Amino acid sequence: MGQVSQPGEQSMKKLQSAERSKCDNRSASAS
């Protein structure tokens, strides 16, 4: 039912996950 998502929504999720991994990498290398 909720499988069909708008392309904009998918790209937003991809961006968010990319930002999250970026932040994780930054904090990991900083510590």
C-alpha positions in Angstrom: 0.0 0.0 0.0 2.7 2.5 1.0 5.2 1.1 -1.5 4.5 3.7 -4.1 6.2 6.8 -3.0 6.8 10.1 -4.8 10.3 10.5 -6.5 10.8 13.7 -4.5 10.2 11.8 -1.3 12.7 9.1 -2.2 15.4 11.6 -3.1 14.8 13.4 0.2 15.2 10.2 2.1 18.4 9.5 0.1 19.7 13.0 0.9 18.9 12.6 4.6 20.6 9.2 4.8 23.6 10.7 3.0 23.8 13.6 5.4 23.5 11.3 8.4 26.3 9.1 7.2 28.4 12.2 6.5 27.8 13.4 10.1 28.6 9.9 11.4 31.9 9.8 9.5 32.8 13.2 10.7 32.1 12.5 14.3 33.9 9.2 14.1 37.0 10.6 12.6 36.9 13.6 15.0 36.7 11.4 18.1 
